[in-house]
Amino acid sequence: MAADEARASDESNAGAPSPEAARTAARVIGNPMPADRLRGWVVTLVIGLIGGLVRLQNLGSPTDNGSPVFDEKHYVPQAWQMLRNGGYEDNPGYELTVHPPLGKELIAIGEWLFGYNGWGWRFTGAVCGTLMIIMIVRIARRLTRSTLLGAVAGILLICDGVLHLQSRTGMLDIFLAFWVLVAFGFMLLDRDQVRSRLAIAVEEGWATASLYGPRLGFRWYRFAVGVSLGLALGTKWSGMYFVAGFGLLSVIWDATARRAAGVRHPWQGALLRDVLPALWSFIAVAVLVYLACWAPWFSSETGIDRYLATKTDHHGWYDFMPQALRALWQYSGNVLHFHETLVTPKDNPHPWESKPWTWPMGLRPQLYYYNDTGAACGTDHCIKATMLIGTPAMWWLSVPMLAWSLWKTVFRTDWRYAAVLAGYLSGYLPWFLNLDRQMYFFYATPLAAFLVLGLVLCLGEIGGQLRDGLERRTTGLLVISLYVGLVVANFVWLWPVLNGDSITDTHWQMEHWLPSWD
């Protein structure tokens, strides 16, 4: 009887992984996602709804007597022209078409829905800003494995002055930030999927059959990263920096995953197994999607510089290309020349220009709109203004957040902080390559989401872990609550100058916390 039971037990365990394989598989996967899926989605949607109300309220104001304000004056009429033409610009008398078409096409969707007014040219930006709130909750939840910290991330993103105003302005940078965050979310999904596949290989005993580890199959999430980055490129060329940063991060993650699975040569395995597919997803797919963004221009007869290749004697290595691609290449060369020569005159600098070393702490905000006539605030002199300000309770912590993230990445090899650094620095460091050109604080828009994620990771450290005592975790939760309350209060204080509400001159001066804000 005992022999029969032992034989039955052996047969039932024949397909089970060994204890060592199970431990290795668990190490490959890491901490599991929270089990509260329903609550996680309820929290996400509630915070997204609140964020949507904040982003969309009074969206059509302010305007310059019904016309766009600040750099809206470039992109809003160009989007309207695209709407008239079917997706492309002809613009023969005003050649300032210096960005790819996708962002302007998205603005045109709102104009098609609501007309040529503030609601029309700001609507899609506000929608993307709201979707970023929803995404940041899910992304932070996946990074931290905590629904609470995901909710904190959503609240912080709602209360960031940069993303709030950029979501309510007819410019391109909110769309760039949106597609970059989409790509980052797919990066995290791809990482978890790769580790799940490796864990299965470990449990089944063939993960180390090769010195370089197994092939990982087609990775749809990584393909989606390439598509998202191509859409970022189709909005502004600065998306190319995220192509490089995310591509490098992906290969590093693949190598560390192979190492965790016990592969003998994980880095060589990543080079042999993962680099070429990564180049396909991050470069080839992104470029193809970028070119697809120009489809209306390619199919047009009157698109700006559409037939430039037939009107110039200039030749180059690209002569083998079809005429349309040669025209796009030459047109892009003209655009590149515009950006390279957009330098700051030493005797007449732009009053609101700022250099990248001021961006992390938002030391030089930017005035978008100002009107001190006709506003009603209960006194003789009232002001309505919008100023791009990063909420100081968050932005003034950028430097310590980055320093802590760097320490955790280098000395604790914490992949989460490495991910945040890759996103933040990909959008920040390239601006130091040409300090002579004109630069403005709104170029820092894509940094805001990664600032929030970095702060949330730090708050997770303060909150403690399950193995910590009740007193320790309660104290940590108190600190998190106080900080979130401080951010919300700071955002409420900035509300009038983020939304163009009418305020007194005294209140306007009180909104200027630093001399560099004047």
N, C-alpha and C positions, 0 to 999 in steps of 0.2 A: 504493500500500500504506500509506504514512504517512498519507495523507488519510483512508483508511478507518479506521485506528486512532484518529485524532483525533476523527472523527465518532462512533465507538463510545464513546470516553471522554466526549464531551459528552453523549451520550444517557444514559450511566450516571450522570452527575452532575446530570442535569436536576432531579431531585427532592431533591437534597441541599441543606441550608442553606448559606448563604454563611459564610465564616470569621468574619465579624463577628457574624452571627446565632448561630453556634455558641458564640462567646465570651460573648455576652449571655445565651444560654440557660444556659450553665454558671454564670455569675454569679448568675442567678436561683435556680438549684437550690442552689448553695453546695457545701459539702463533702459527698461521697456517704456513705451509710451503710457501715460496715465490711462486707467481703465474707465474713467468717467467720460466716455465719448459724448453721450447725450448732454450732460451738463456742460462739457466743453463747447459744444455747438450753441447751446443756449446762451452762454456767456459771450461767445463770439458775436452772435447776431444782435444781442441786446446792446453791446458796446458799439457795434457797427451802426445800429439804428441811431444811437445817441450821436455818434460822430457824423452821420449823414445830416442830422438836423443842425448840428453846429456848422457844418461846411456849407449847407444850402441856404441858411437863413439870410434874407435880404441880399441875395447873391447879385442882383443887378446894380447894386450901389457900392462904391461911387463911380460915376463916369464924368468925363469932361464935357458937360452939356450934351450928354447923349453919345459922345464919341469915346473911343478907348483912352486909357491912361497909360503913362509910362511906355514900356516896350510892347504893350498891347498894340500900339499904333503900327508896329511892323506886322505882327502875325495875324491879327484879327482881319484886316483888309485882304491879306494874302489868302487867308482861309475862305473869305467870302468870294474871292476871285476863283479859288479852286472849286467852290460850290457851283459857281456859274459855268465853269469850263468842264466840269466832270472829273475833277481830281488833279488838275495840274495848273501851274501858273504860267501866264504868258508875259505879263509885266514888262512890256517893252520900254516904258519911259521911266521906270523906277527899279533899277537892277540892284536890289538889296536882298536877293533870294539866296541867302547864305547858309541855309540849313536844309537837311533832307525833308521830304514832304509829309511824313507820317503825322507828326505833331499837329501840323496845320490842317491836315485832313480830319483829325479828331476834333479840333476846334470847329471845323466846318459842320460836323454832325450836329453840334448844339445849335449852330446858326440855322441849319436846316429845320430843326425842331421848333425853335423859338424866335427866329428872326435875327436881324442885325441889331442887337441890343445887349446890355450887360448880361442878362440871363443866357442869351444865345451863345455868346463867345466865351462864357465861363462855365457852362454847364458840364461839359465832358471833363474838364479839369477837376471840378468838384466831385464828380462821380469817381474819377480815378483816385482822388484824395480819400474818399470814403472807403473804396475798396482796399486801399493801403492800410487803413485801420483794421479791417477784417483780416487781411493777410498777416499783419504784424502780430495779432493775437495768436494765430495758428503757428506762425514761425517761431515766436518766442516760446510757445507751449512745446514745440518740438525740440527746441534748443535746450530748454530747462527741464523738460518732462514735468511741467507744473502748469495746471490750468490757472492757478492764482497768479503766477508770474506772467502768463500770457495775457490775462486781464489787465495787469499793471502796465504791460507794454502798450496795450490798446489805449488806455487812459493817457499815458505819456504822449503817445503820438497825436491824440486829439488835441492836447494842450501845447504842442510845439508851434510857436509862432511862425516859423519858416514854412512848414508844410501847410499850416492853416491859410496863410496869405497866398502862397503859391497855388494852392488848390482853388483859390477864388480870384485868380488873375489869368487872363487869356495869354499865357506865355507857354513855352515849350518844356520848361524844366520839370514841371510836375509829371509830365508824361515820361521823361527820361527816368526820373526817380521811380515811377510806377513799374516800368518794364525791368529795371534793375532789381527791384524787390521781388518781382515775379520770378526772375531768373534765380535769385538767391533761394527762394522757397523751393524751387525745383532742385537746386543743388542739395538741399537737405534731404529731400525725398530720395534723390539718387543715392546719396551716402547710405541712408538706412536700407535701401533696397539691395545695394551691393553687399552690405554686411549680412543681410538676411540670406542672400544666395551663398555667400562664403560659409555661413553657419551651417547651412544644409550640407554643403560639401564636407565640412568637418565631421558632422554627425554620421554621414554615410561613408566616411573613411577615404575619400579621394582628393581632399584638398591639397595634400602634399605629395600626390603622385608625381608631379613635376617639380623640379627645383624652383620653378618660377611661379608656381601656383596655377589654378585653373583659369580658363577663359570664362568671362562673366556674362556672355550673351549680349544680345542687343539691349541697350539701356534707354528706354523711352523717356525717362525723366531727364537724362542728360541731353537727349535730342531736344526736349522741350526747353532746356536751358539755352541751347543754341538758337532756337526760334525766338525766345524772349530777348536774347542779346542782339539778334538781328533786328528786332523791332526797336530796341533801344538805339541801335546805330541808325535806323531809319528815322529817328527823332532828332538826335544830335550826335555828331561824330565822337563826342567824349565818351559815348558808350563803348568805344574800342578799348579803353583802359580796363573796363570790367571784363571784357573778353579775355585779356591777358591775365588779370588777377584771378578770376574764377577758374580759368583753364589750368593755371599752375596749382591752385588749391585742390582741384579735382584729382590731379595726378598724385599729389602728396597724400590725399585721403586714400586713394587706391593702394598706395604703397604701405601705409600704416595698417590698412585693413588686412592686407596679405600678411604682414608681419604678425598681427594679432592671431591670424589663423594658423600660424606656425610654419609658413612658407620659408624655405631655407634662404632664398635670395629675393626678398620682397621688393627691393628697389629696382633690381634688374627685371624682375617680373612686371613691375609697373611700366618700365620703359618698353619692354617687349610686347606686353599684352594690352596696355592701356593708352599709350601715348598716341598712336595712330588713330584709334577711334575717338580720342579726345580732340585731336586736330580736326577730324571730320565734323564733330558736333560743334565745337567752339569756333571754328574758323569757316569751314566750307558751308555748313548749314547757315551760320550767321550771315555770311556774304550773300548766299542765295536769297535769304529772306530780305536782306537789305536791298538787293536788286529788284525783288518783287515789289517793294514799296514804291519803286519808280515806274511801275507798270503803266499808270495813266500817262506819265510823261513819255514813255517809250512809244505808246500808241498814238500820241498826239502829232499834229502837224505844226502847231503854233506854240508849243511849250518853250519856255525860255531857254535859249541856246540849244534847242533840240537838234539843229543841223549845224552846230558849230564846227564839226569836223570837216564839213564841205566848204566852209568859209575861211579857212586858214591854211597857210602853207606849212604850218608847224607839223613835224613828223617825229615819231619816237618809236620805242620798242613795241608799242601797242598797235602798230600799223596793220597787223594781221587780224585785228578784231573787226567785227561788223561795225558799220558806220555809227549805229546807235550807241554802242559801248564806247567807241572812240569819242563821240560827242560828250557822253557822260564823264569820261575821264578828263577831257579838256575843261569842261565846265567845272568839275570838281577841283581841278588845278587852279582855276580862277578864284574859286571860293577859298581854297587853302591860302592863296596869296592875300586875299582880303583879311583873313584872320591873322596871318603872320605879320602883316603891316599895320594892323590895328593897334598901334603903339600909343603910349601916353605922351602927349606933347609936354616937354619939360616946363614950358612957359605958360601952359594952359591946361592943367590936368582936369579931368572930369571931377566935379565936386563930390560925387558919391562913389568914386572908384575905391577899391580896397584890394590889398594883396593877400595871398593865401595864408600868410602867417597870422592874419587877424581873424580868419574864418572860424577856427575851432571854438573860440570863445565869443564869436559874434561881436567883435570890438568895433566894427564899422557897419552898422545897419544901413539900410538903403531906403530913401524916401521915394514912394511910388506916386503919391497924390497929396496935394496940399491946396486948401481953399480957406481963406480967412474972410470971405465976404458972403453974406447971405445965409450963414449958418445960424441956427437957433439953439442957444444953450442957456438962455436966461440972463445973459449979460450983454454989454455993448460989443464986445469983441469975442467972437467964437471962431473955432478952428475945426475943420474936418480934414483929416489926414490919414493916410495909410503908410506904414513904415514896416519894412521887412526886418523883424527882430526875432532872433532865436531866444526862446524863453530862457532867461538867465539861470533859473533854478536847474536847468538841464545843461545848457551850452557852457556855462561857466565851470562845469565839471568835466568837460571834454578831455582836458590834458591829464588829470589824474586817472580818468577812465582808460585812456589810451596807454598810460604808463602801467597801470595794473594789468591790462590785457596783454601787453607785451611781456610782462614778467610771467604771467600765467602761461603764455604760449611757449616761452623759451625754457623756463625752469620747471614747469609742471606739465608741459606738453598737452595742455587742455585744448582740444580741437574746437571747442565752442568759441573761445576767445580768439583763436586763430581765424575762424570764419568771420567774426566781426571785424577783426583787423584787416583781413583781405578786402572786405567790402568797403570799409572806411578809407583805407589807404589807396585803393584803386581809384576812388573818386577824388582824392586829395593830392597825393604826391605829384602826379603829372603836371599840375599847374605851376610847379616850381621850375619847369624846363625852360620857360620863356617869360621871365619876370618883367620884361619891357612892355609886353602887350597889355592892353586895357583888360582889367578884370573887375568883377563885381561880386558882391556877397551872394547873389542868387545862384551863382555857379555851385555853391555849397549845398544846394537843395538835396541831391542824392545822399549826402552824408547824414541827414537827419535821422533816417530810419536806422542806420547802423549805430548812431549815437544812442538811440533809444534801446536797441538790443544790448549794447555794451553796458548801459546803466542797469538794465534789468538783470543781466548776469551778475553784476556787482551786488544788486539788491538780493539776489538769490544767496550769495555768500553771507550777507547780513542775516537773512532769514533762517539760516541753518538747515540741517538735514534731519531726516527721520530719527537717526540714532542719537541726536542731541537731546538733552533734557528738556522738559516742558518749560522750565523757567527761561532757558536760553532761547527757545523757539518763540515763546511769547514776547520776549523782549525784542527779538528780531522783527516780529510781525508789527510791533508797535513802532519801531523805527521806520519800517517800510510805509506804514500808514501815514506817519507824520510827514515823510518825504513826499508821498503822492499828494497829500493835502497841500503842502507848500507849492508844488508845481501847479496844481489847480488854481490856487490863490494867485500865483504869479501870472498865470494865463488870464484870469479874470481881470487883473489890474491892467494888463496890456490890451484887453479887448477893444477899447475905443480906438486905438491907433492901429489895430489889425483889421478893423472893419469900417473905418471912416466915419465913426459916430461924432456928433457935434459935441465939443468940449470947450471949456474956458481956456484962455491963454495960460492961466496958472496951472491948470491940469496938464496942458500940453508940455509945459516946462518940467513938471514933475515926472512925466513919462521918460525924460532924458536922464538916465542914470549915470552916464559917463560923459565927459567932455567930447569924446570922439563920436557920440551919438548926435551931436548938433550939426 
